C-alpha cells in the first residue's frame, strides 16, 4: 500500500450509467495497483448534490462526467466549481462522449479541477454509445476501448506512484469555449432546449422509476407524465422505463438525432493523456 494515500474515489455524474461504468473501471484498476480501497460517490441525483465533496492530499479522485454539447454538462458546471474541493488531492479527470466528439470538455474539466485545488495527473475522453440513439457508437466502449482505458489507468497509477501527478498536460481544445451548436438534417442550427420527454399513457404503469432517476428532478413523482422542471435531454428516463413509455417528439430534437445518425456512425477515437 502507498502510505501517502488512503483511498481511490470514483466520483461521477452519470444519468444513464456510461460514466459510472468507466470511472469505476479506472478507479478499480488504480486502487488495485496501489493497494488502496475504492469508494464510489455519485453527484447524479439532486439529493446527492446537497453536500460538498471535500478531499485532501491523501485522496486519489477519478472524476467523470459525460460531454454535453462539447463541454461539461452546463447544469452541473456550477456544482463542480463550487462543491468539489481538492485541497491538494490528486485527480484523474475523464469524460465519456457519444461517438461524435469530445470537443472542449476535457480541457474544461482539467482547468476547472485545477482551480478547485486538485493536482490533475491524467485526462481522458472515452467514446460510448450515444444516449440519443444506440446506433451512434453502437457497442462502445468495446473491448479495444476498454483495453485503452485500463492501459490509461495503469499509466496514471505509475505516474502517481512516482510522485509526479502535477506535470502539465497538453490537453487539446479551447478554454473557455462556447457550447457546440446542434444541427439538424439540413446542417442548420436547431434549438430544442425546451424539449421534454413525452409519455405513452397506454404503456405507463406509474412505477415512478423515471422520476427517481431524473438528475434534475424534472419529472413529477405524483404524475410522471408531467415534466414541470428543467429537462437536460440526458435520456435517463427513456433508458430506465421498462415499458418504453418515455420518448421525445420535438421535431428539432429528432432532426438533430437524424443528423448525428447521418454523420457519426464512424468509430470516434478517444483521448488518453498521462
C-alpha positions as CSV (number, residue, x, y, z in Angstrom):
1,X,0.0,0.0,0.0
2,X,1.2,3.5,-0.9
3,X,1.1,5.1,2.6
4,X,0.8,8.6,1.1
5,X,-2.8,7.8,0.1
6,X,-5.8,6.4,2.0
7,X,-8.2,5.7,-0.9
8,X,-9.2,6.0,-4.5
9,X,-12.6,7.6,-5.1
10,X,-14.7,7.2,-8.3
11,X,-16.8,10.4,-8.4
12,X,-19.2,10.7,-11.2
13,X,-22.3,12.4,-12.8
14,X,-23.8,9.5,-14.7
15,X,-27.5,9.7,-15.7
16,X,-27.5,6.6,-17.9
17,X,-24.6,4.7,-16.3
18,X,-22.0,5.1,-19.0
19,X,-19.8,7.5,-17.0
20,X,-20.1,5.4,-13.8
21,X,-19.0,2.2,-15.6
22,X,-15.8,3.7,-16.9
23,X,-15.0,5.7,-13.8
24,X,-15.3,2.5,-11.7
25,X,-13.1,0.5,-14.1
26,X,-10.4,3.1,-13.9
27,X,-10.7,3.6,-10.2
28,X,-10.7,-0.1,-9.5
29,X,-7.5,-0.6,-11.6
30,X,-5.7,2.2,-9.9
31,X,-6.8,1.0,-6.5
32,X,-5.6,-2.5,-7.3
33,X,-2.2,-1.3,-8.5
34,X,-1.6,1.0,-5.5
35,X,-3.2,-1.5,-3.0
36,X,-5.8,1.0,-1.9
37,X,-9.6,0.7,-1.2
38,X,-12.0,2.1,-3.8
39,X,-15.0,4.2,-2.8
40,X,-17.8,5.3,-5.2
41,X,-19.5,8.7,-4.9
42,X,-22.2,10.0,-7.2
43,X,-23.4,13.5,-7.8
44,X,-26.0,12.4,-10.3
45,X,-29.2,12.9,-8.4
46,X,-30.4,16.1,-6.7
47,X,-30.2,14.6,-3.2
48,X,-26.6,13.6,-3.9
49,X,-25.7,17.3,-4.7
50,X,-26.8,18.6,-1.3
51,X,-23.3,18.1,0.1
52,X,-19.8,19.4,-0.6
53,X,-17.4,16.7,-1.8
54,X,-14.2,17.6,0.0
55,X,-10.9,15.8,-0.5
56,X,-7.3,16.1,0.7
57,X,-3.7,15.1,-0.2
58,X,-4.4,11.5,0.8
59,X,-7.1,11.0,-1.8
60,X,-6.9,10.0,-5.5
61,X,-10.1,11.0,-7.3
62,X,-11.3,9.7,-10.6
63,X,-13.8,12.3,-11.6
64,X,-16.1,11.7,-14.6
65,X,-18.9,13.3,-16.5
66,X,-20.5,12.9,-19.9
67,X,-19.9,15.5,-22.6
68,X,-22.9,17.7,-23.2
69,X,-22.8,20.0,-26.3
70,X,-19.0,19.8,-26.4
71,X,-18.4,20.8,-22.8
72,X,-19.2,19.7,-19.2
73,X,-22.9,19.5,-18.6
74,X,-24.0,23.1,-18.2
75,X,-26.4,22.4,-15.3
76,X,-23.6,20.7,-13.4
77,X,-20.9,23.2,-14.0
78,X,-21.7,25.5,-11.0
79,X,-21.8,22.4,-8.8
80,X,-18.4,21.2,-10.0
81,X,-17.0,24.6,-9.5
82,X,-18.4,25.2,-6.0
83,X,-19.0,21.8,-4.4
84,X,-16.0,19.7,-5.3
85,X,-12.9,20.7,-3.3
86,X,-9.5,19.2,-3.9
87,X,-7.3,20.7,-1.1
88,X,-4.3,19.1,-2.7
89,X,-5.9,15.8,-3.8
90,X,-4.8,14.0,-6.9
91,X,-7.3,13.8,-9.7
92,X,-7.8,11.9,-13.0
93,X,-10.4,13.8,-15.0
94,X,-12.5,11.9,-17.5
95,X,-15.4,12.3,-19.9
96,X,-17.5,9.9,-21.9
97,X,-18.9,11.1,-25.2
98,X,-21.4,9.7,-27.6
99,X,-19.1,9.0,-30.6
100,X,-19.4,12.5,-32.1
101,X,-16.6,14.5,-30.5
102,X,-15.3,15.3,-27.0
103,X,-14.6,18.9,-28.2
104,X,-13.6,21.1,-25.3
105,X,-14.9,19.1,-22.4
106,X,-11.5,17.5,-21.4
107,X,-9.6,20.9,-21.3
108,X,-12.5,22.5,-19.4
109,X,-12.6,19.7,-16.8
110,X,-8.8,19.8,-16.5
111,X,-8.8,23.5,-15.8
112,X,-11.8,23.6,-13.5
113,X,-10.4,20.8,-11.3
114,X,-7.0,22.6,-11.1
115,X,-8.9,25.7,-10.0
116,X,-10.6,23.5,-7.3
117,X,-7.3,22.6,-5.8
118,X,-6.6,19.3,-7.4
119,X,-3.3,18.0,-8.9
120,X,-4.5,16.6,-12.2
121,X,-2.4,13.6,-13.1
122,X,-4.2,12.4,-16.2
123,X,-7.0,13.3,-18.6
124,X,-9.2,11.0,-20.8
125,X,-12.3,11.0,-23.0
126,X,-13.9,7.7,-23.9
127,X,-16.3,7.0,-26.7
128,X,-19.6,5.4,-25.8
129,X,-23.0,4.7,-27.4
130,X,-24.8,7.9,-27.9
131,X,-27.7,8.2,-25.4
132,X,-29.9,9.7,-28.2
133,X,-29.5,6.7,-30.5
134,X,-27.6,3.4,-29.8
135,X,-26.7,3.1,-33.5
136,X,-24.3,6.0,-33.0
137,X,-21.3,4.4,-31.4
138,X,-23.0,1.0,-31.0
139,X,-21.2,-1.2,-28.6
140,X,-18.8,1.4,-27.4
141,X,-16.8,1.2,-25.3
142,X,-15.8,-2.1,-26.9
143,X,-13.0,-4.4,-25.9
144,X,-10.4,-2.2,-27.7
145,X,-11.7,0.9,-25.9
146,X,-11.6,-0.9,-22.5
147,X,-8.0,-2.1,-23.2
148,X,-7.1,1.5,-23.8
149,X,-8.9,2.6,-20.6
150,X,-7.1,0.0,-18.5
151,X,-3.7,0.9,-20.0
152,X,-4.5,4.6,-19.2
153,X,-5.4,3.6,-15.6
154,X,-2.1,1.7,-15.3
155,X,-0.1,4.6,-16.6
156,X,-1.8,7.1,-14.3
157,X,-1.2,4.8,-11.3
158,X,2.5,4.6,-12.2
159,X,2.7,8.4,-12.6
160,X,1.0,8.9,-9.2
161,X,3.3,6.3,-7.5
162,X,6.3,8.1,-9.0
163,X,5.2,11.3,-7.2
164,X,4.7,13.5,-10.3
165,X,0.9,14.0,-10.5
166,X,1.1,17.7,-11.3
167,X,3.0,17.6,-14.5
168,X,1.4,19.9,-17.0
169,X,-0.6,18.1,-19.7
170,X,-1.1,19.4,-23.3
171,X,-4.9,18.9,-23.4
172,X,-6.4,19.8,-26.8
173,X,-9.2,22.3,-27.2
174,X,-10.1,25.8,-26.2
175,X,-10.8,27.1,-22.7
176,X,-13.1,28.9,-22.2
177,X,-15.2,27.9,-25.2
178,X,-18.8,28.2,-26.4
179,X,-21.1,25.2,-26.3
180,X,-21.5,23.1,-29.5
181,X,-24.4,24.3,-31.6
182,X,-26.6,21.3,-32.5
183,X,-27.5,20.9,-36.2
184,X,-30.5,19.4,-38.0
185,X,-30.5,17.2,-41.0
186,X,-30.1,20.3,-43.2
187,X,-27.0,21.2,-41.3
188,X,-28.6,24.4,-40.0
189,X,-28.7,25.2,-36.2
190,X,-31.6,23.8,-34.3
191,X,-33.0,24.7,-30.9
192,X,-34.6,22.2,-28.6
193,X,-33.8,23.5,-25.1
194,X,-37.5,23.3,-24.2
195,X,-37.9,19.7,-25.5
196,X,-39.2,17.4,-22.8
197,X,-40.0,13.6,-22.7
198,X,-43.5,12.6,-23.6
199,X,-45.3,9.6,-22.2
200,X,-47.3,6.8,-24.0
201,X,-50.0,6.8,-21.3
202,X,-51.3,3.4,-22.5
203,X,-47.9,1.9,-21.7
204,X,-47.1,3.7,-18.5
205,X,-47.7,1.7,-15.3
206,X,-46.8,4.6,-13.0
207,X,-43.9,2.8,-11.4
208,X,-42.1,6.1,-10.8
209,X,-38.7,4.9,-12.0
210,X,-38.3,7.9,-14.4
211,X,-38.9,10.4,-11.7
212,X,-36.5,8.7,-9.3
213,X,-33.7,8.6,-12.0
214,X,-34.1,12.1,-13.3
215,X,-30.9,14.0,-12.5
216,X,-32.6,17.4,-12.3
217,X,-35.8,16.2,-10.6
218,X,-37.7,17.5,-13.6
219,X,-40.4,14.7,-13.6
220,X,-43.4,14.9,-11.3
221,X,-43.3,11.8,-8.9
222,X,-47.1,12.2,-8.5
223,X,-47.9,12.2,-12.2
224,X,-44.9,11.0,-14.2
225,X,-46.4,12.3,-17.5
226,X,-45.8,15.8,-16.3
227,X,-42.3,17.4,-16.6
228,X,-42.5,20.8,-14.8
229,X,-38.8,21.0,-14.2
230,X,-35.7,21.5,-16.4
231,X,-35.0,18.6,-18.8
232,X,-31.4,18.2,-19.9
233,X,-32.2,15.6,-22.5
234,X,-29.9,13.1,-20.8
235,X,-32.3,10.2,-21.7
236,X,-32.2,8.7,-18.2
237,X,-36.0,8.4,-18.1
238,X,-36.1,6.8,-21.6
239,X,-33.4,4.3,-20.6
240,X,-34.9,3.3,-17.3
241,X,-38.5,3.0,-18.5
242,X,-39.2,-0.8,-18.5
243,X,-42.4,-0.3,-20.6
244,X,-40.8,2.0,-23.1
245,X,-43.4,4.7,-22.4
246,X,-41.0,7.6,-22.4
247,X,-40.0,9.2,-25.7
248,X,-39.2,12.5,-27.4
249,X,-41.3,14.0,-30.2
250,X,-39.8,17.5,-30.5
251,X,-39.1,18.0,-34.3
252,X,-35.9,19.9,-33.8
253,X,-34.5,17.3,-31.4
254,X,-35.4,14.5,-33.7
255,X,-33.8,16.3,-36.7
256,X,-30.6,16.6,-34.7
257,X,-30.7,12.9,-33.8
258,X,-31.1,12.1,-37.5
259,X,-28.2,14.4,-38.4
260,X,-26.0,12.5,-35.9
261,X,-27.1,9.2,-37.4
262,X,-26.2,10.5,-40.9
263,X,-22.7,11.7,-39.9
264,X,-21.4,10.0,-36.9
265,X,-21.6,6.2,-37.3
266,X,-17.9,6.1,-37.9
267,X,-15.9,5.0,-34.8
268,X,-14.5,8.0,-32.9
269,X,-11.1,8.0,-31.3
270,X,-10.7,8.5,-27.6
271,X,-8.3,10.8,-25.8
272,X,-5.8,9.4,-23.2
273,X,-3.2,11.8,-21.7
274,X,-0.8,10.9,-18.8
